Amino acid sequence: MEVAVATVKQTKDSAVKQRIQDIQMLVSWREIAHTYFGKSASWLYHKLDGIDGNGGVGGFTEDEKNMLRGALCEVSNRIRAAADRI
C-alpha cells in the first residue's frame, strides 16, 4: 500500500515536470533554485523528478508549487519587460 501511494505521489510530481517541458531548456533552473528556494540545482531537479535527496519519493509540497509558480511568473514578467525595452 505504501509503495502504491509513493508511486502516485511521484507520478503527480512528474506531472509538474511535464507541464514545464516547453520551457525546460530556456530557464536557468540553478538560478530559480538558488534565488527563490535557497537550494541547489540538484535539489530542484530531484523535486521535478518526484524524488527526495535520499532517492525516495519526495516531490513538491503545495507551498513549493506556489513558490515555483511565482518564480516562473516573475521571470516571465522580467522577460516581457526586457522585450518592451527593445
MMTF fields as JSON, N, C-alpha, C and O atoms, coordinates in Angstrom:
{
  "mmtfVersion": "1.0.0",
  "mmtfProducer": "UNKNOWN",
  "numBonds": 343,
  "numAtoms": 344,
  "numGroups": 86,
  "numChains": 1,
  "numModels": 1,
  "chainsPerModel": [1],
  "groupsPerChain": [86],
  "chainIdList": ["A"],
  "bondAtomList": [4, 2, 8, 6, 12, 10, 16, 14, 20, 18, 24, 22, 28, 26, 32, 30, 36, 34, 40, 38, 44, 42, 48, 46, 52, 50, 56, 54, 60, 58, 64, 62, 68, 66, 72, 70, 76, 74, 80, 78, 84, 82, 88, 86, 92, 90, 96, 94, 100, 98, 104, 102, 108, 106, 112, 110, 116, 114, 120, 118, 124, 122, 128, 126, 132, 130, 136, 134, 140, 138, 144, 142, 148, 146, 152, 150, 156, 154, 160, 158, 164, 162, 168, 166, 172, 170, 176, 174, 180, 178, 184, 182, 188, 186, 192, 190, 196, 194, 200, 198, 204, 202, 208, 206, 212, 210, 216, 214, 220, 218, 224, 222, 228, 226, 232, 230, 236, 234, 240, 238, 244, 242, 248, 246, 252, 250, 256, 254, 260, 258, 264, 262, 268, 266, 272, 270, 276, 274, 280, 278, 284, 282, 288, 286, 292, 290, 296, 294, 300, 298, 304, 302, 308, 306, 312, 310, 316, 314, 320, 318, 324, 322, 328, 326, 332, 330, 336, 334, 340, 338],
  "bondOrderList": [1, 1, 1, 1, 1, 1, 1, 1, 1, 1, 1, 1, 1, 1, 1, 1, 1, 1, 1, 1, 1, 1, 1, 1, 1, 1, 1, 1, 1, 1, 1, 1, 1, 1, 1, 1, 1, 1, 1, 1, 1, 1, 1, 1, 1, 1, 1, 1, 1, 1, 1, 1, 1, 1, 1, 1, 1, 1, 1, 1, 1, 1, 1, 1, 1, 1, 1, 1, 1, 1, 1, 1, 1, 1, 1, 1, 1, 1, 1, 1, 1, 1, 1, 1, 1],
  "groupList": [{"groupName": "MET", "atomNameList": ["N", "CA", "C", "O"], "elementList": ["N", "C", "C", "O"], "formalChargeList": [0, 0, 0, 0], "bondAtomList": [1, 0, 2, 1, 3, 2], "bondOrderList": [1, 1, 2], "singleLetterCode": "M", "chemCompType": "L-PEPTIDE LINKING"}, {"groupName": "GLU", "atomNameList": ["N", "CA", "C", "O"], "elementList": ["N", "C", "C", "O"], "formalChargeList": [0, 0, 0, 0], "bondAtomList": [1, 0, 2, 1, 3, 2], "bondOrderList": [1, 1, 2], "singleLetterCode": "E", "chemCompType": "L-PEPTIDE LINKING"}, {"groupName": "VAL", "atomNameList": ["N", "CA", "C", "O"], "elementList": ["N", "C", "C", "O"], "formalChargeList": [0, 0, 0, 0], "bondAtomList": [1, 0, 2, 1, 3, 2], "bondOrderList": [1, 1, 2], "singleLetterCode": "V", "chemCompType": "L-PEPTIDE LINKING"}, {"groupName": "ALA", "atomNameList": ["N", "CA", "C", "O"], "elementList": ["N", "C", "C", "O"], "formalChargeList": [0, 0, 0, 0], "bondAtomList": [1, 0, 2, 1, 3, 2], "bondOrderList": [1, 1, 2], "singleLetterCode": "A", "chemCompType": "L-PEPTIDE LINKING"}, {"groupName": "THR", "atomNameList": ["N", "CA", "C", "O"], "elementList": ["N", "C", "C", "O"], "formalChargeList": [0, 0, 0, 0], "bondAtomList": [1, 0, 2, 1, 3, 2], "bondOrderList": [1, 1, 2], "singleLetterCode": "T", "chemCompType": "L-PEPTIDE LINKING"}, {"groupName": "LYS", "atomNameList": ["N", "CA", "C", "O"], "elementList": ["N", "C", "C", "O"], "formalChargeList": [0, 0, 0, 0], "bondAtomList": [1, 0, 2, 1, 3, 2], "bondOrderList": [1, 1, 2], "singleLetterCode": "K", "chemCompType": "L-PEPTIDE LINKING"}, {"groupName": "GLN", "atomNameList": ["N", "CA", "C", "O"], "elementList": ["N", "C", "C", "O"], "formalChargeList": [0, 0, 0, 0], "bondAtomList": [1, 0, 2, 1, 3, 2], "bondOrderList": [1, 1, 2], "singleLetterCode": "Q", "chemCompType": "L-PEPTIDE LINKING"}, {"groupName": "ASP", "atomNameList": ["N", "CA", "C", "O"], "elementList": ["N", "C", "C", "O"], "formalChargeList": [0, 0, 0, 0], "bondAtomList": [1, 0, 2, 1, 3, 2], "bondOrderList": [1, 1, 2], "singleLetterCode": "D", "chemCompType": "L-PEPTIDE LINKING"}, {"groupName": "SER", "atomNameList": ["N", "CA", "C", "O"], "elementList": ["N", "C", "C", "O"], "formalChargeList": [0, 0, 0, 0], "bondAtomList": [1, 0, 2, 1, 3, 2], "bondOrderList": [1, 1, 2], "singleLetterCode": "S", "chemCompType": "L-PEPTIDE LINKING"}, {"groupName": "ARG", "atomNameList": ["N", "CA", "C", "O"], "elementList": ["N", "C", "C", "O"], "formalChargeList": [0, 0, 0, 0], "bondAtomList": [1, 0, 2, 1, 3, 2], "bondOrderList": [1, 1, 2], "singleLetterCode": "R", "chemCompType": "L-PEPTIDE LINKING"}, {"groupName": "ILE", "atomNameList": ["N", "CA", "C", "O"], "elementList": ["N", "C", "C", "O"], "formalChargeList": [0, 0, 0, 0], "bondAtomList": [1, 0, 2, 1, 3, 2], "bondOrderList": [1, 1, 2], "singleLetterCode": "I", "chemCompType": "L-PEPTIDE LINKING"}, {"groupName": "LEU", "atomNameList": ["N", "CA", "C", "O"], "elementList": ["N", "C", "C", "O"], "formalChargeList": [0, 0, 0, 0], "bondAtomList": [1, 0, 2, 1, 3, 2], "bondOrderList": [1, 1, 2], "singleLetterCode": "L", "chemCompType": "L-PEPTIDE LINKING"}, {"groupName": "TRP", "atomNameList": ["N", "CA", "C", "O"], "elementList": ["N", "C", "C", "O"], "formalChargeList": [0, 0, 0, 0], "bondAtomList": [1, 0, 2, 1, 3, 2], "bondOrderList": [1, 1, 2], "singleLetterCode": "W", "chemCompType": "L-PEPTIDE LINKING"}, {"groupName": "HIS", "atomNameList": ["N", "CA", "C", "O"], "elementList": ["N", "C", "C", "O"], "formalChargeList": [0, 0, 0, 0], "bondAtomList": [1, 0, 2, 1, 3, 2], "bondOrderList": [1, 1, 2], "singleLetterCode": "H", "chemCompType": "L-PEPTIDE LINKING"}, {"groupName": "TYR", "atomNameList": ["N", "CA", "C", "O"], "elementList": ["N", "C", "C", "O"], "formalChargeList": [0, 0, 0, 0], "bondAtomList": [1, 0, 2, 1, 3, 2], "bondOrderList": [1, 1, 2], "singleLetterCode": "Y", "chemCompType": "L-PEPTIDE LINKING"}, {"groupName": "PHE", "atomNameList": ["N", "CA", "C", "O"], "elementList": ["N", "C", "C", "O"], "formalChargeList": [0, 0, 0, 0], "bondAtomList": [1, 0, 2, 1, 3, 2], "bondOrderList": [1, 1, 2], "singleLetterCode": "F", "chemCompType": "L-PEPTIDE LINKING"}, {"groupName": "GLY", "atomNameList": ["N", "CA", "C", "O"], "elementList": ["N", "C", "C", "O"], "formalChargeList": [0, 0, 0, 0], "bondAtomList": [1, 0, 2, 1, 3, 2], "bondOrderList": [1, 1, 2], "singleLetterCode": "G", "chemCompType": "PEPTIDE LINKING"}, {"groupName": "ASN", "atomNameList": ["N", "CA", "C", "O"], "elementList": ["N", "C", "C", "O"], "formalChargeList": [0, 0, 0, 0], "bondAtomList": [1, 0, 2, 1, 3, 2], "bondOrderList": [1, 1, 2], "singleLetterCode": "N", "chemCompType": "L-PEPTIDE LINKING"}, {"groupName": "CYS", "atomNameList": ["N", "CA", "C", "O"], "elementList": ["N", "C", "C", "O"], "formalChargeList": [0, 0, 0, 0], "bondAtomList": [1, 0, 2, 1, 3, 2], "bondOrderList": [1, 1, 2], "singleLetterCode": "C", "chemCompType": "L-PEPTIDE LINKING"}],
  "groupTypeList": [0, 1, 2, 3, 2, 3, 4, 2, 5, 6, 4, 5, 7, 8, 3, 2, 5, 6, 9, 10, 6, 7, 10, 6, 0, 11, 2, 8, 12, 9, 1, 10, 3, 13, 4, 14, 15, 16, 5, 8, 3, 8, 12, 11, 14, 13, 5, 11, 7, 16, 10, 7, 16, 17, 16, 16, 2, 16, 16, 15, 4, 1, 7, 1, 5, 17, 0, 11, 9, 16, 3, 11, 18, 1, 2, 8, 17, 9, 10, 9, 3, 3, 3, 7, 9, 10],
  "groupIdList": [1, 2, 3, 4, 5, 6, 7, 8, 9, 10, 11, 12, 13, 14, 15, 16, 17, 18, 19, 20, 21, 22, 23, 24, 25, 26, 27, 28, 29, 30, 31, 32, 33, 34, 35, 36, 37, 38, 39, 40, 41, 42, 43, 44, 45, 46, 47, 48, 49, 50, 51, 52, 53, 54, 55, 56, 57, 58, 59, 60, 61, 62, 63, 64, 65, 66, 67, 68, 69, 70, 71, 72, 73, 74, 75, 76, 77, 78, 79, 80, 81, 82, 83, 84, 85, 86],
  "secStructList": [7, 2, 2, 2, 2, 2, 2, 2, 2, 2, 2, 2, 2, 2, 2, 2, 2, 2, 2, 6, 4, 4, 4, 6, 6, 6, 1, 7, 2, 2, 2, 2, 0, 0, 0, 0, 0, 1, 7, 7, 2, 2, 2, 2, 2, 2, 2, 2, 2, 6, 5, 7, 6, 6, 1, 1, 5, 7, 7, 7, 7, 2, 2, 2, 2, 2, 2, 2, 2, 2, 2, 2, 2, 2, 2, 2, 2, 2, 2, 2, 2, 2, 2, 2, 6, 7],
  "xCoordList": [0.829, 0.0, 0.875, 0.622, 1.909, 2.792, 3.511, 3.697, 3.912, 4.581, 3.636, 4.054, 2.38, 1.395, 1.186, 1.096, 1.107, 0.943, 2.167, 2.035, 3.351, 4.589, 4.639, 5.076, 4.203, 4.201, 3.238, 3.557, 2.074, 1.097, 1.677, 1.545, 2.322, 2.912, 4.005, 4.079, 4.847, 5.926, 5.343, 5.873, 4.279, 3.635, 3.064, 3.201, 2.425, 1.881, 2.983, 2.812, 4.115, 5.203, 5.89, 6.414, 5.9, 6.424, 5.549, 6.026, 4.272, 3.37, 3.813, 3.621, 4.401, 4.938, 6.009, 6.02, 6.891, 7.962, 7.377, 7.873, 6.334, 5.701, 5.047, 5.057, 4.484, 3.804, 4.769, 4.379, 6.021, 7.001, 7.946, 8.942, 7.646, 8.531, 8.881, 10.028, 7.94, 8.212, 9.179, 9.718, 9.415, 10.373, 11.594, 12.466, 11.658, 12.697, 14.106, 14.959, 14.37, 15.708, 15.936, 17.061, 14.906, 15.027, 15.314, 15.765, 15.062, 15.14, 16.39, 16.765, 17.033, 18.156, 17.581, 17.274, 17.442, 16.871, 17.789, 17.328, 19.091, 20.037, 19.711, 19.697, 19.451, 19.109, 17.762, 17.613, 16.791, 15.482, 15.661, 15.131, 16.411, 16.619, 17.306, 16.898, 18.347, 19.126, 18.355, 18.263, 17.804, 17.161, 15.848, 15.6, 15.02, 13.674, 13.529, 12.657, 14.377, 14.263, 15.447, 15.357, 16.571, 17.773, 18.352, 18.965, 18.157, 18.586, 19.465, 19.616, 20.041, 20.894, 20.048, 18.868, 20.683, 20.001, 19.6, 18.524, 20.47, 20.137, 18.895, 18.108, 18.717, 17.516, 16.277, 15.307, 16.322, 15.17, 14.949, 13.81, 16.018, 15.875, 15.272, 14.433, 15.695, 15.103, 13.615, 12.803, 13.261, 11.843, 11.056, 9.964, 11.607, 10.934, 10.766, 9.798, 11.703, 11.617, 10.793, 10.576, 10.326, 9.483, 10.242, 9.678, 11.533, 12.326, 12.936, 13.138, 13.228, 13.87, 15.383, 15.876, 16.104, 17.555, 18.14, 19.311, 17.35, 17.824, 17.398, 17.581, 16.834, 16.4, 14.989, 14.506, 14.319, 12.939, 11.968, 12.373, 10.702, 9.663, 9.608, 9.584, 9.588, 9.54, 9.449, 10.427, 8.327, 8.14, 7.831, 8.193, 7.169, 6.858, 5.722, 4.743, 5.866, 4.739, 3.875, 4.299, 2.693, 1.832, 2.493, 2.405, 3.153, 3.857, 4.976, 5.17, 5.709, 6.792, 6.246, 6.855, 5.111, 4.488, 4.09, 4.291, 3.526, 3.153, 4.38, 4.344, 5.468, 6.7, 7.271, 7.723, 7.256, 7.74, 6.872, 7.387, 5.576, 4.651, 4.964, 5.02, 5.166, 5.5, 6.831, 6.965, 7.82, 9.138, 9.03, 9.604, 8.302, 8.153, 7.381, 7.688, 6.39, 5.655, 6.566, 6.512, 7.395, 8.32, 9.322, 9.603, 9.86, 10.799, 10.098, 10.682, 8.865, 8.144, 7.895, 7.959, 7.614, 7.434, 8.734, 8.718, 9.851, 11.149, 11.479, 12.031, 11.154, 11.387, 10.514, 10.98, 9.251, 8.337, 8.824, 8.775, 9.292, 9.804, 11.043, 11.2, 11.919, 13.108, 12.706, 13.295, 11.711, 11.234, 10.641, 10.829, 9.933, 9.332, 10.384, 10.128, 11.56, 12.627, 13.373, 14.17, 13.126, 13.837, 13.245, 13.701],
  "yCoordList": [-1.184, 0.0, 1.249, 2.193, 1.25, 2.411, 2.662, 3.814, 1.608, 1.729, 2.335, 3.164, 1.935, 2.47, 3.956, 4.718, 4.383, 5.798, 6.577, 7.666, 6.03, 6.683, 6.825, 7.857, 5.813, 5.856, 6.914, 7.626, 7.033, 8.049, 9.434, 10.309, 9.646, 10.949, 11.282, 12.413, 10.32, 10.551, 10.86, 11.714, 10.192, 10.444, 11.848, 12.535, 12.291, 13.641, 14.672, 15.663, 14.457, 15.408, 15.361, 16.378, 14.228, 14.143, 14.958, 15.455, 15.095, 15.911, 17.367, 18.069, 17.839, 19.2, 19.344, 20.326, 18.387, 18.414, 18.413, 19.12, 17.627, 17.583, 18.914, 19.332, 19.581, 20.854, 21.965, 22.919, 21.85, 22.895, 22.471, 23.147, 21.369, 20.801, 21.797, 21.821, 22.617, 23.518, 24.642, 25.28, 24.906, 25.946, 25.375, 26.123, 24.077, 23.432, 23.85, 24.032, 24.003, 24.358, 25.87, 26.312, 26.665, 28.119, 28.762, 29.905, 28.055, 28.62, 28.123, 26.957, 29.011, 28.598, 28.059, 28.819, 26.751, 26.125, 26.289, 26.292, 26.426, 26.682, 28.02, 28.129, 29.037, 30.359, 30.336, 30.954, 29.637, 29.514, 28.863, 29.35, 27.757, 27.029, 27.913, 27.954, 28.622, 29.442, 30.687, 30.974, 31.421, 32.702, 32.554, 33.289, 31.629, 31.544, 30.519, 30.654, 29.499, 28.449, 28.409, 27.804, 29.051, 28.969, 27.562, 27.148, 26.836, 25.435, 25.26, 26.177, 24.071, 23.759, 23.363, 23.036, 23.403, 22.977, 21.511, 21.128, 20.69, 19.262, 19.04, 18.133, 19.864, 19.773, 19.992, 19.239, 21.03, 21.334, 20.247, 19.857, 19.761, 18.676, 17.43, 16.762, 17.118, 15.976, 16.208, 15.302, 17.421, 17.737, 17.558, 16.989, 18.042, 17.908, 16.448, 16.09, 15.613, 14.181, 13.417, 12.214, 14.114, 13.473, 12.616, 11.682, 12.921, 12.159, 13.1, 14.284, 12.562, 13.375, 13.185, 12.436, 13.851, 13.799, 12.435, 12.193, 11.538, 10.193, 9.153, 7.954, 9.609, 8.68, 8.167, 7.393, 8.581, 8.165, 9.117, 10.017, 8.916, 9.767, 11.059, 11.032, 12.166, 13.449, 14.608, 15.334, 14.8, 15.896, 17.196, 17.383, 18.082, 19.41, 19.397, 18.667, 20.212, 20.498, 21.539, 22.115, 21.78, 22.807, 24.179, 24.966, 24.477, 25.758, 25.882, 26.951, 24.802, 24.826, 24.992, 25.674, 24.376, 24.555, 26.012, 26.575, 26.62, 28.032, 28.912, 29.884, 28.579, 29.341, 29.21, 30.199, 28.013, 27.801, 28.564, 29.182, 28.523, 29.253, 30.747, 31.401, 31.282, 32.698, 33.044, 34.093, 32.169, 32.398, 32.452, 33.339, 31.517, 31.496, 32.716, 33.247, 33.162, 34.373, 35.595, 36.458, 35.671, 36.798, 36.804, 37.857, 35.639, 35.544, 35.952, 36.665, 35.514, 35.874, 37.377, 37.969, 38.001, 39.454, 40.173, 41.185, 39.658, 40.26, 40.115, 41.038, 38.985, 38.786, 39.737, 40.346, 39.863, 40.76, 42.207, 42.939, 42.622, 43.984, 44.21, 45.279, 43.212, 43.336, 43.454, 44.24, 42.682, 42.751, 44.124, 44.658, 44.692, 46.013, 47.109, 48.142, 46.892, 47.898, 47.865, 48.76, 46.853, 46.74, 47.713, 47.774],
  "zCoordList": [0.0, 0.0, 0.0, -0.75, 0.849, 0.948, -0.375, -0.766, -1.063, -2.354, -3.383, -4.192, -3.363, -4.3, -4.069, -5.032, -2.829, -2.501, -2.962, -3.52, -2.734, -3.149, -4.666, -5.176, -5.382, -6.839, -7.347, -8.299, -6.739, -7.126, -6.897, -7.753, -5.745, -5.452, -6.455, -6.933, -6.778, -7.734, -9.113, -9.825, -9.494, -10.776, -10.82, -11.832, -9.74, -9.687, -9.828, -10.538, -9.163, -9.24, -10.593, -11.048, -11.235, -12.595, -13.537, -14.557, -13.199, -13.996, -13.985, -14.978, -12.891, -12.835, -13.907, -14.649, -13.99, -14.995, -16.407, -17.284, -16.628, -17.948, -18.285, -19.444, -17.296, -17.529, -17.915, -18.587, -17.498, -17.816, -18.934, -19.194, -19.59, -20.599, -21.704, -22.149, -22.159, -23.272, -22.922, -23.827, -21.64, -21.253, -20.547, -20.104, -20.443, -19.641, -20.046, -19.177, -21.323, -21.782, -21.806, -22.038, -21.576, -21.635, -20.287, -20.229, -19.227, -17.883, -17.17, -17.299, -16.419, -15.577, -14.272, -13.353, -14.204, -13.012, -11.816, -10.675, -12.068, -10.988, -10.332, -9.106, -11.151, -10.614, -9.895, -8.841, -10.451, -9.791, -8.426, -7.428, -8.382, -7.125, -6.098, -4.937, -6.522, -5.594, -5.154, -3.961, -6.116, -5.829, -5.071, -4.115, -5.48, -4.922, -3.804, -2.945, -3.81, -2.801, -1.848, -0.779, -2.22, -1.402, -1.384, -0.4, -2.468, -2.575, -3.809, -4.616, -3.938, -5.087, -6.295, -6.174, -7.453, -8.674, -8.588, -9.046, -7.998, -7.905, -7.045, -7.315, -6.011, -5.175, -6.048, -5.964, -6.886, -7.73, -8.78, -9.036, -9.381, -10.363, -9.719, -10.324, -8.5, -7.795, -7.55, -7.733, -7.136, -6.92, -8.214, -8.205, -9.327, -10.614, -11.014, -11.685, -10.603, -10.897, -9.868, -10.016, -8.814, -7.808, -6.821, -6.249, -6.607, -5.636, -4.608, -4.878, -3.423, -2.399, -2.475, -3.318, -1.61, -1.616, -1.331, -1.623, -0.768, -0.447, -1.471, -1.261, -2.571, -3.61, -3.435, -4.262, -2.375, -2.145, -2.817, -3.551, -2.565, -3.125, -2.329, -1.098, -3.007, -2.312, -3.269, -3.447, -3.879, -4.823, -4.115, -2.953, -4.807, -4.305, -3.294, -3.45, -2.257, -1.371, -2.08, -3.081, -1.581, -2.179, -2.089, -3.031, -0.971, -0.832, -1.859, -2.439, -2.087, -3.075, -4.49, -5.314, -4.774, -6.088, -6.286, -7.362, -5.245, -5.332, -5.508, -6.263, -4.817, -4.938, -6.353, -6.929, -6.909, -8.272, -9.268, -10.2, -9.074, -9.941, -9.899, -10.94, -8.707, -8.562, -9.201, -9.832, -9.044, -9.645, -11.164, -11.796, -11.749, -13.203, -13.702, -14.769, -12.943, -13.319, -13.253, -14.13, -12.226, -12.108, -13.258, -13.83, -13.599, -14.723, -16.016, -16.833, -16.212, -17.438, -17.497, -18.574, -16.358, -16.324, -16.666, -17.366, -16.179, -16.485, -17.966, -18.567, -18.557, -19.989, -20.798, -21.761, -20.41, -21.116, -21.023, -22.011, -19.85, -19.672, -20.537, -21.127, -20.613, -21.461, -22.93, -23.672, -23.349, -24.732, -25.027, -26.12, -24.069, -24.25, -24.385, -25.005, -23.811, -23.885, -25.217, -25.501, -26.029, -27.312, -28.318, -29.46]
}
